[in-house]
Amino acid sequence: MNTTITSNGLPVLPQAKGNQNSPAQASQPATETAPAAQADDSVKLTDSARALTEAAGDKAPAIDTKRVEQIRQALADGSYRVDAGKIADRLVSLEGQLSGKP
């Protein structure tokens, strides 16, 4: 089944080129010829992501690189803790905002 997604007035962006394998091929296990994982982390933005970033302009939130580094270090040394109650409260709040309830 194919589903067509319209652009709703947004510019049509090129699709990312990637592995276009059929579902049967995708379910096969990786072979020994698969490339090894790289040691360095990296991020590659698609053309769509770049366009969205540019469209956001000054509205895009600034990235707190100091906070990102603190979290990265806490994850690395195992001291990062998740407050499940706080996450739940924010999810409930977001649900209320999305449904129009105060």
C-alpha positions as CSV (number, residue, x, y, z in Angstrom):
1,M,0.0,0.0,0.0
2,N,1.4,3.4,-0.9
3,T,0.5,6.6,0.8
4,T,1.0,10.0,-0.7
5,I,2.0,12.8,1.6
6,T,1.4,16.3,0.3
7,S,3.6,19.2,1.1
8,N,0.8,21.4,2.5
9,G,2.2,24.4,0.9
10,L,5.8,23.8,2.0
11,P,8.5,23.6,-0.6
12,V,9.1,20.1,-2.0
13,L,12.5,18.9,-0.8
14,P,14.6,16.2,-2.4
15,Q,14.5,12.8,-0.8
16,A,17.6,11.5,1.0
17,K,19.4,8.9,-1.0
18,G,19.9,5.8,1.0
19,N,19.6,2.1,1.0
20,Q,16.6,1.4,-1.2
21,N,16.5,-2.3,-0.5
22,S,13.2,-4.3,-0.7
23,P,11.8,-5.5,2.6
24,A,13.0,-9.0,1.8
25,Q,16.6,-7.7,1.4
26,A,16.4,-5.5,4.5
27,S,15.4,-8.5,6.7
28,Q,18.5,-10.5,5.7
29,P,21.4,-10.5,8.3
30,A,24.4,-8.3,7.6
31,T,27.3,-10.0,5.8
32,E,31.0,-9.9,6.7
33,T,31.4,-7.3,3.9
34,A,29.4,-4.7,5.8
35,P,31.5,-1.7,6.8
36,A,32.7,-1.5,10.3
37,A,31.3,1.1,12.6
38,Q,33.3,4.3,12.8
39,A,35.0,5.3,16.0
40,D,34.1,9.0,15.6
41,D,30.5,10.2,16.1
42,S,29.2,12.4,13.3
43,V,25.9,13.9,12.1
44,K,24.9,14.3,8.5
45,L,21.9,16.5,7.8
46,T,19.7,15.7,4.9
47,D,18.7,18.4,2.5
48,S,15.3,18.4,4.1
49,A,16.8,19.0,7.6
50,R,18.9,21.8,6.3
51,A,15.9,23.5,4.6
52,L,13.9,23.2,7.9
53,T,16.8,24.7,9.9
54,E,17.1,27.6,7.4
55,A,13.4,28.1,7.5
56,A,13.4,28.3,11.3
57,G,15.9,31.1,11.1
58,D,16.1,33.1,14.4
59,K,13.2,31.1,15.8
60,A,15.5,28.0,16.2
61,P,16.6,27.5,19.8
62,A,20.2,28.0,20.6
63,I,22.1,24.8,21.6
64,D,23.7,25.0,25.0
65,T,27.0,23.3,24.2
66,K,28.1,23.4,27.8
67,R,25.0,21.5,28.9
68,V,25.4,19.0,26.1
69,E,28.9,18.3,27.2
70,Q,27.8,17.9,30.8
71,I,25.2,15.3,29.8
72,R,27.7,13.6,27.5
73,Q,30.1,13.3,30.4
74,A,27.4,12.1,32.8
75,L,26.4,9.4,30.3
76,A,30.0,8.4,29.8
77,D,30.8,8.0,33.5
78,G,27.4,6.4,34.4
79,S,26.2,9.3,36.7
80,Y,23.3,10.5,34.4
81,R,20.0,9.9,36.2
82,V,16.5,10.1,34.6
83,D,13.7,11.6,36.6
84,A,10.7,9.5,35.4
85,G,8.2,11.6,37.3
86,K,9.4,14.8,35.7
87,I,9.2,13.2,32.3
88,A,5.7,12.0,33.0
89,D,4.6,15.4,34.2
90,R,5.9,17.1,31.1
91,L,4.2,14.5,28.8
92,V,0.9,15.1,30.5
93,S,1.4,18.8,30.2
94,L,2.2,18.4,26.5
95,E,-0.8,16.2,25.9
96,G,-3.0,18.9,27.5
97,Q,-1.5,21.6,25.3
98,L,-2.0,19.5,22.2
99,S,-5.6,18.7,23.1
100,G,-6.4,22.3,24.0
101,K,-7.0,21.5,27.7
102,P,-5.4,23.8,30.3
